[in-house]
Amino acid sequence: MFDPAATAFINHLLRGASWARDALQRFAGKTARFDAAPLGLSVTVQDNGEVGVAAADAAPAVTITLTPGLALRIAARDETAWREIGVSGDADFAATLNHIARNLRWDVEEDLSRVFGDMAAHRMAESGRVLRRWGEQALDNTGRSFAEYWTEEQPLIASAHDLEQFHRAVDQLRDDVARLEKRLEQLASSHAPGAGGH
């Protein structure tokens, strides 16, 4: 039930991107396994560059492993998340899948216009973009607020200014200790027998 729906959605995206289908045609007959526990999906590339649900006994040419958290970060366009994906198998196939996944875009507005008409689709898509921007801004603001709280209100993390002051204080203390040691050495040598003291 999940696999056919997922492959139908992937093919829907691929039909709007001939460059992606062209890239996949080189790997016709090969299977890719995507593991994102608890979900998994195995697809086999078809001759036309689209994908189909892989046969139960199909051995994957490439296996791509990611956590649900990574999947959410990728959906949120966090570029650093791509480096944390586990990949094993055919490197060329994996590189092609990576390139397609990073560059394939869903034209939501186009799909909505088929159901609701151009004007309504444009308004809905624009509302979605505004909501996404608001969400990104809210996430950024929340992160800044936590950082400020942890460095100013409840100092779990030292601020750069505090660290600089601490380093200056340590340097000053080290210099004071060095001067004190020299002074003690001078006093000790001036009071040593035969040093001309009393």
Backbone bond lengths (Angstrom), bond angles and torsions (degrees), N, CA, C in turn:
res aa  C-N    CA-C-N  psi(-1)  N-CA   C-N-CA  omega(-1)  CA-C   N-CA-C  phi
1 M - - - 1.459 - - 1.524 112.14 -
2 F 1.367 117.56 -42.01 1.461 119.87 178.39 1.526 111.04 -73.77
3 D 1.353 116.00 -44.88 1.468 120.31 -175.52 1.533 112.99 -58.83
4 P 1.336 119.67 -49.00 1.467 118.84 179.46 1.533 112.63 -62.13
5 A 1.339 117.21 -38.31 1.471 120.29 179.39 1.528 110.03 -66.21
6 A 1.337 116.27 -42.04 1.465 120.14 -179.69 1.526 111.02 -65.81
7 T 1.335 117.33 -44.80 1.468 118.97 -179.89 1.525 111.18 -67.27
8 A 1.344 117.71 -34.30 1.468 120.51 177.10 1.530 110.36 -62.67
9 F 1.330 116.24 -40.67 1.465 120.08 179.42 1.534 110.63 -68.13
10 I 1.342 116.41 -43.46 1.473 120.31 178.14 1.528 109.82 -59.09
11 N 1.337 116.97 -45.55 1.463 120.44 179.77 1.528 112.15 -64.61
12 H 1.318 116.10 -34.63 1.463 119.82 176.54 1.537 109.91 -59.66
13 L 1.338 115.94 -43.19 1.471 120.33 178.25 1.530 110.85 -67.99
14 L 1.330 115.83 -41.62 1.465 119.82 -178.01 1.524 111.91 -64.97
15 R 1.331 117.00 -33.33 1.477 119.54 -179.55 1.522 111.61 -65.00
16 G 1.309 116.58 -22.02 1.463 119.69 177.47 1.516 112.95 -94.19
17 A 1.327 117.41 7.60 1.472 120.71 -177.26 1.524 109.29 -142.46
18 S 1.325 116.60 86.34 1.469 120.82 -177.43 1.527 111.50 -61.21
19 W 1.337 117.18 -32.35 1.471 120.20 179.97 1.535 110.74 -61.03
20 A 1.349 116.62 -35.85 1.465 120.60 -179.63 1.527 110.67 -71.93
21 R 1.338 116.35 -41.15 1.468 119.44 177.96 1.523 110.39 -64.42
22 D 1.334 116.64 -41.02 1.476 120.61 178.08 1.527 110.34 -59.49
23 A 1.325 116.17 -42.36 1.472 120.29 -178.91 1.528 110.76 -65.86
24 L 1.326 117.09 -37.01 1.465 120.45 -177.79 1.525 113.30 -76.54
25 Q 1.329 117.95 -25.82 1.468 120.46 -177.17 1.525 112.59 -57.82
26 R 1.320 117.29 -28.94 1.476 121.17 178.01 1.527 111.73 -62.65
27 F 1.340 116.27 -21.83 1.459 120.28 -176.00 1.535 111.93 -109.82
28 A 1.324 116.06 22.31 1.472 120.66 -179.88 1.534 110.10 -53.25
29 G 1.321 115.59 132.58 1.463 121.25 -179.73 1.519 113.40 92.89
30 K 1.333 117.63 -13.52 1.467 120.15 -179.57 1.527 109.66 -88.78
31 T 1.330 114.59 150.02 1.468 121.08 -178.39 1.525 110.50 -112.03
32 A 1.326 114.46 139.80 1.468 121.27 175.08 1.520 108.06 -117.89
33 R 1.310 115.36 136.23 1.464 121.55 178.55 1.527 108.85 -111.30
34 F 1.331 116.62 127.54 1.460 122.74 177.44 1.522 107.87 -112.27
35 D 1.324 117.08 116.71 1.467 122.05 179.81 1.518 109.52 -110.10
36 A 1.317 116.12 113.40 1.468 122.21 174.76 1.519 105.77 -133.35
37 A 1.354 115.66 78.36 1.465 121.35 -173.73 1.528 111.08 -46.49
38 P 1.323 117.61 134.03 1.468 128.11 8.49 1.523 113.38 -88.15
39 L 1.326 118.27 3.72 1.468 120.61 -177.75 1.515 110.70 -97.09
40 G 1.329 115.10 151.30 1.450 120.78 175.13 1.521 108.91 -146.93
41 L 1.308 115.97 151.18 1.462 120.44 -179.02 1.518 109.15 -144.95
42 S 1.331 116.37 128.82 1.468 121.15 174.90 1.519 107.86 -117.51
43 V 1.330 116.30 126.19 1.463 121.07 179.68 1.516 109.52 -127.56
44 T 1.329 114.51 147.55 1.461 120.88 176.73 1.513 108.55 -114.85
45 V 1.333 115.78 133.67 1.464 120.80 -179.03 1.529 109.57 -73.40
46 Q 1.334 115.84 131.39 1.462 122.50 179.47 1.538 110.07 -90.25
47 D 1.314 116.42 167.98 1.469 121.37 -178.96 1.531 112.84 -61.18
48 N 1.347 117.17 -28.76 1.465 119.98 -178.07 1.531 113.23 -87.80
49 G 1.356 117.33 3.24 1.461 121.08 178.25 1.511 113.57 91.02
50 E 1.336 116.78 -1.87 1.460 119.46 173.77 1.526 107.86 -89.53
51 V 1.335 117.25 -179.01 1.459 120.17 -178.38 1.523 110.50 -124.12
52 G 1.315 115.51 155.46 1.457 121.73 176.20 1.514 109.09 -131.86
53 V 1.326 116.70 162.04 1.464 120.43 177.07 1.521 108.11 -62.51
54 A 1.325 116.74 129.04 1.472 120.78 -177.61 1.518 110.68 -70.47
55 A 1.309 115.42 149.32 1.468 120.86 175.03 1.528 108.61 -63.41
56 A 1.314 116.51 150.79 1.467 121.17 -176.07 1.524 112.30 -58.12
57 D 1.345 117.37 -31.75 1.465 120.05 -177.48 1.536 112.91 -98.48
58 A 1.331 117.10 10.64 1.467 119.87 -178.66 1.528 110.51 -72.68
59 A 1.334 115.54 127.26 1.464 120.15 178.27 1.530 108.54 -83.99
60 P 1.321 118.20 127.36 1.460 119.49 -178.57 1.532 112.54 -70.72
61 A 1.331 115.42 135.82 1.466 120.17 174.60 1.521 109.48 -78.10
62 V 1.328 115.93 -26.12 1.458 121.07 178.12 1.530 108.13 -144.75
63 T 1.332 115.62 141.99 1.462 121.51 176.12 1.519 108.61 -122.46
64 I 1.328 115.35 127.61 1.459 121.64 -179.05 1.526 107.19 -115.67
65 T 1.335 115.62 122.26 1.466 121.21 -175.66 1.523 110.12 -116.38
66 L 1.327 114.84 129.74 1.463 119.94 176.74 1.518 109.33 -149.53
67 T 1.317 116.12 156.53 1.461 121.27 178.54 1.521 108.98 -89.16
68 P 1.341 118.07 161.43 1.466 119.50 175.21 1.534 111.96 -57.33
69 G 1.329 115.96 -35.57 1.470 119.70 177.97 1.520 112.09 -62.13
70 L 1.338 115.73 -42.57 1.465 120.18 177.47 1.517 110.72 -63.60
71 A 1.333 116.40 -40.66 1.464 120.90 179.52 1.529 110.24 -60.10
72 L 1.326 116.64 -40.61 1.468 120.35 178.79 1.527 110.81 -67.29
73 R 1.333 116.88 -39.66 1.471 120.16 178.47 1.524 111.06 -64.71
74 I 1.334 116.23 -38.44 1.465 120.14 177.78 1.522 109.83 -65.86
75 A 1.343 116.21 -42.42 1.464 119.98 178.47 1.523 111.04 -62.17
76 A 1.343 116.10 -30.27 1.466 120.88 178.50 1.529 111.70 -86.39
77 R 1.346 115.96 8.64 1.472 123.48 177.82 1.524 113.80 63.34
78 D 1.330 115.72 38.16 1.458 121.35 173.63 1.533 107.25 -83.60
79 E 1.323 116.38 104.46 1.470 120.94 -175.08 1.527 112.90 -63.21
80 T 1.335 117.27 -28.27 1.472 119.08 -178.52 1.524 111.89 -69.36
81 A 1.339 117.23 -22.11 1.467 120.48 -177.78 1.520 111.71 -65.09
82 W 1.333 117.66 -30.31 1.473 120.47 -177.84 1.519 111.95 -60.28
83 R 1.342 116.96 -31.18 1.470 120.47 -177.62 1.530 112.25 -72.47
84 E 1.332 117.44 -15.64 1.458 121.07 -176.29 1.529 113.22 -95.95
85 I 1.324 116.65 -1.12 1.466 120.58 179.54 1.527 109.26 -74.99
86 G 1.341 115.88 137.14 1.460 120.58 176.90 1.523 110.32 -86.75
87 V 1.330 117.33 131.70 1.470 122.00 -178.87 1.517 109.12 -131.91
88 S 1.349 115.99 132.85 1.462 119.60 173.97 1.525 108.30 -140.86
89 G 1.337 115.17 147.87 1.461 119.68 179.26 1.516 112.64 110.53
90 D 1.320 116.19 -149.98 1.467 124.71 -175.27 1.531 110.82 -60.37
91 A 1.337 116.38 108.69 1.471 121.45 -175.22 1.530 112.17 -64.58
92 D 1.329 117.76 -38.69 1.465 121.62 -178.88 1.531 110.69 -66.33
93 F 1.325 116.00 -44.01 1.466 121.80 177.63 1.534 109.58 -62.54
94 A 1.337 116.40 -44.75 1.467 121.09 -179.82 1.524 111.17 -62.17
95 A 1.340 116.89 -41.35 1.469 120.63 -180.00 1.528 110.65 -64.55
96 T 1.330 116.53 -39.09 1.467 120.69 178.68 1.522 110.48 -65.47
97 L 1.334 116.66 -44.82 1.464 120.55 178.43 1.528 110.75 -62.00
98 N 1.319 116.49 -40.24 1.461 121.12 179.13 1.527 110.57 -62.16
99 H 1.334 116.04 -45.58 1.466 120.68 -179.59 1.531 110.69 -62.25
100 I 1.322 116.26 -43.61 1.475 119.97 -179.97 1.523 110.26 -65.11
101 A 1.330 116.57 -46.22 1.466 120.27 -178.02 1.526 111.59 -60.84
102 R 1.337 117.26 -36.27 1.458 120.53 -177.75 1.522 112.86 -78.21
103 N 1.316 116.92 -21.39 1.466 118.98 -173.42 1.525 115.30 -115.70
104 L 1.324 117.06 -10.76 1.461 120.42 179.56 1.522 109.11 -76.54
105 R 1.300 117.14 128.32 1.465 121.53 -178.01 1.515 110.88 -120.70
106 W 1.313 115.79 143.51 1.451 122.52 177.14 1.522 108.41 -92.23
107 D 1.320 116.16 118.09 1.462 120.46 177.35 1.533 108.09 -84.03
108 V 1.320 114.88 82.93 1.463 121.08 -176.22 1.525 110.71 -60.80
109 E 1.321 115.43 -41.52 1.472 119.45 -177.05 1.522 111.52 -61.18
110 E 1.327 116.57 -40.08 1.470 121.05 178.99 1.527 110.72 -62.34
111 D 1.338 116.01 -44.38 1.465 120.04 179.56 1.527 111.62 -65.41
112 L 1.319 116.49 -42.11 1.470 120.27 179.56 1.519 111.45 -64.67
113 S 1.349 116.72 -35.05 1.468 119.66 -177.11 1.529 111.39 -65.30
114 R 1.341 117.33 -28.55 1.463 120.10 178.73 1.530 111.66 -68.10
115 V 1.333 115.39 -27.69 1.462 119.81 -177.88 1.525 111.95 -95.81
116 F 1.352 115.62 -44.25 1.465 119.48 -171.78 1.531 114.48 -109.04
117 G 1.321 117.69 -7.36 1.455 120.07 -176.41 1.517 110.73 95.51
118 D 1.347 115.62 160.17 1.466 120.64 -173.59 1.524 113.83 -61.83
119 M 1.340 117.06 -47.22 1.466 120.51 -175.15 1.532 111.24 -63.65
120 A 1.328 116.11 -49.64 1.471 119.70 -179.67 1.526 110.86 -64.19
121 A 1.331 116.78 -39.19 1.470 120.66 179.94 1.520 110.48 -62.79
122 H 1.340 115.91 -42.38 1.471 119.96 179.80 1.524 110.38 -62.00
123 R 1.337 116.23 -43.67 1.472 119.89 -179.34 1.527 110.90 -65.37
124 M 1.331 116.48 -42.16 1.468 119.55 179.60 1.533 110.96 -65.13
125 A 1.322 116.14 -42.88 1.469 119.75 -179.59 1.518 110.58 -65.26
126 E 1.336 116.38 -40.20 1.467 120.33 179.01 1.520 110.28 -64.93
127 S 1.332 116.31 -40.55 1.480 120.11 176.73 1.525 110.30 -61.27
128 G 1.332 116.07 -40.57 1.465 120.16 177.61 1.517 111.87 -63.21
129 R 1.349 116.51 -41.05 1.470 120.10 179.14 1.526 110.83 -65.64
130 V 1.333 116.17 -41.29 1.474 120.22 178.45 1.523 109.53 -62.74
131 L 1.339 116.59 -43.84 1.461 121.26 179.85 1.520 110.82 -62.91
132 R 1.335 117.15 -40.82 1.456 120.48 179.07 1.526 110.89 -64.31
133 R 1.364 116.03 -44.50 1.470 119.78 178.67 1.525 110.77 -62.12
134 W 1.343 115.76 -40.41 1.455 120.13 178.39 1.527 109.89 -62.37
135 G 1.329 116.51 -43.27 1.464 120.76 179.26 1.520 111.80 -62.13
136 E 1.336 116.55 -43.12 1.465 120.40 178.99 1.522 110.71 -63.66
137 Q 1.348 116.08 -42.07 1.466 120.94 179.76 1.523 110.40 -65.69
138 A 1.350 115.99 -41.95 1.463 120.30 179.33 1.528 110.66 -62.69
139 L 1.338 116.51 -40.56 1.458 120.94 178.96 1.524 110.63 -64.50
140 D 1.330 116.17 -43.03 1.464 121.27 178.29 1.531 110.53 -62.35
141 N 1.347 116.13 -46.08 1.470 120.59 -179.92 1.527 111.40 -62.92
142 T 1.342 116.20 -40.16 1.463 120.23 179.32 1.526 110.21 -63.07
143 G 1.327 115.95 -43.30 1.466 119.84 178.37 1.516 111.84 -61.07
144 R 1.323 116.72 -43.01 1.475 120.72 178.93 1.527 110.69 -65.11
145 S 1.332 116.08 -40.02 1.473 120.09 -179.72 1.523 110.92 -63.74
146 F 1.355 116.67 -43.48 1.459 119.77 178.36 1.531 110.53 -63.10
147 A 1.331 116.15 -43.00 1.468 119.59 -179.63 1.530 110.23 -61.72
148 E 1.335 116.53 -42.46 1.463 120.67 179.46 1.522 110.60 -65.47
149 Y 1.329 116.81 -42.82 1.465 121.27 -179.61 1.521 110.31 -61.72
150 W 1.354 115.35 -45.77 1.458 119.15 -176.50 1.523 113.17 -71.46
151 T 1.333 117.53 -23.54 1.465 118.30 179.76 1.523 113.19 -97.21
152 E 1.348 117.47 -24.54 1.466 120.84 -176.53 1.529 112.83 -108.57
153 E 1.336 116.92 -54.50 1.463 121.06 -173.58 1.530 112.20 -78.75
154 Q 1.313 116.05 -53.30 1.468 121.94 -179.93 1.521 107.04 -123.82
155 P 1.321 117.09 84.19 1.474 119.71 -168.85 1.529 114.96 -65.47
156 L 1.343 114.39 82.21 1.463 120.15 172.01 1.526 109.51 -86.62
157 I 1.328 115.37 -23.89 1.460 121.52 -179.29 1.519 107.32 -123.98
158 A 1.314 116.35 131.53 1.468 119.27 179.52 1.517 110.22 -77.16
159 S 1.332 115.19 139.75 1.463 119.03 176.59 1.524 108.61 -78.85
160 A 1.325 116.54 163.81 1.475 121.28 179.65 1.534 109.84 -60.88
161 H 1.341 117.01 -39.14 1.470 121.37 -179.91 1.529 110.24 -62.92
162 D 1.359 116.43 -44.86 1.466 120.47 179.98 1.528 111.16 -63.47
163 L 1.332 116.52 -40.36 1.463 119.74 178.71 1.517 111.40 -64.35
164 E 1.316 116.63 -39.94 1.458 120.75 179.29 1.526 110.24 -63.91
165 Q 1.335 116.82 -43.59 1.469 120.45 178.35 1.527 110.59 -62.51
166 F 1.334 116.07 -41.76 1.456 120.29 179.79 1.524 110.49 -61.70
167 H 1.334 117.22 -44.19 1.474 121.06 -179.94 1.528 110.70 -62.67
168 R 1.342 116.28 -40.77 1.473 119.41 178.32 1.528 110.73 -63.66
169 A 1.340 116.06 -41.42 1.467 120.27 179.86 1.525 110.70 -64.61
170 V 1.338 117.26 -40.32 1.471 120.83 178.25 1.529 110.12 -64.09
171 D 1.344 116.97 -43.63 1.475 120.67 178.23 1.535 110.72 -60.91
172 Q 1.332 116.11 -43.90 1.461 121.08 -179.83 1.528 110.52 -62.54
173 L 1.343 115.93 -43.73 1.461 120.63 179.37 1.522 110.98 -62.86
174 R 1.338 116.47 -42.30 1.466 120.58 179.01 1.528 110.44 -61.02
175 D 1.355 116.68 -43.03 1.468 120.28 179.37 1.531 110.82 -65.47
176 D 1.341 116.29 -40.94 1.475 120.08 179.15 1.518 111.22 -63.25
177 V 1.350 116.16 -41.79 1.469 120.26 178.92 1.525 110.25 -64.19
178 A 1.328 117.76 -40.81 1.473 121.28 179.23 1.531 110.53 -63.00
179 R 1.354 115.75 -42.34 1.478 118.88 178.69 1.531 110.88 -64.89
180 L 1.337 116.41 -41.15 1.464 120.86 179.99 1.521 110.45 -63.54
181 E 1.338 117.31 -41.67 1.454 120.65 179.04 1.530 110.76 -61.40
182 K 1.352 116.38 -42.78 1.476 120.10 179.45 1.521 110.72 -63.74
183 R 1.338 115.61 -40.49 1.473 119.90 -179.57 1.519 110.16 -65.12
184 L 1.360 116.40 -41.31 1.465 119.79 178.74 1.526 111.00 -64.96
185 E 1.343 116.36 -39.09 1.470 120.15 177.84 1.529 110.27 -62.60
186 Q 1.340 115.59 -42.28 1.477 119.42 179.35 1.522 110.77 -63.89
187 L 1.347 116.76 -43.69 1.462 120.33 179.44 1.524 110.68 -63.87
188 A 1.357 115.65 -41.83 1.465 119.20 -178.83 1.523 110.72 -65.25
189 S 1.336 116.64 -41.42 1.472 118.93 -177.98 1.527 111.00 -71.63
190 S 1.340 118.05 -30.53 1.476 119.62 -179.38 1.531 110.84 -75.29
191 H 1.335 118.72 -22.30 1.453 122.03 179.46 1.535 112.99 -101.16
192 A 1.324 116.52 0.18 1.462 120.22 -179.78 1.521 108.40 -70.78
193 P 1.382 118.32 149.64 1.467 120.75 177.93 1.521 110.80 -60.62
194 G 1.319 116.29 137.19 1.457 121.55 -179.90 1.489 113.34 79.08
195 A 1.392 118.36 8.63 1.457 119.99 -179.45 1.512 110.73 -97.63
196 G 1.314 116.27 10.22 1.466 119.96 178.60 1.490 113.33 84.87
197 G 1.348 116.19 15.95 1.454 118.99 178.89 1.498 110.58 -85.72
198 H 1.372 118.45 -173.98 1.459 123.04 -177.78 1.512 110.19 -71.37
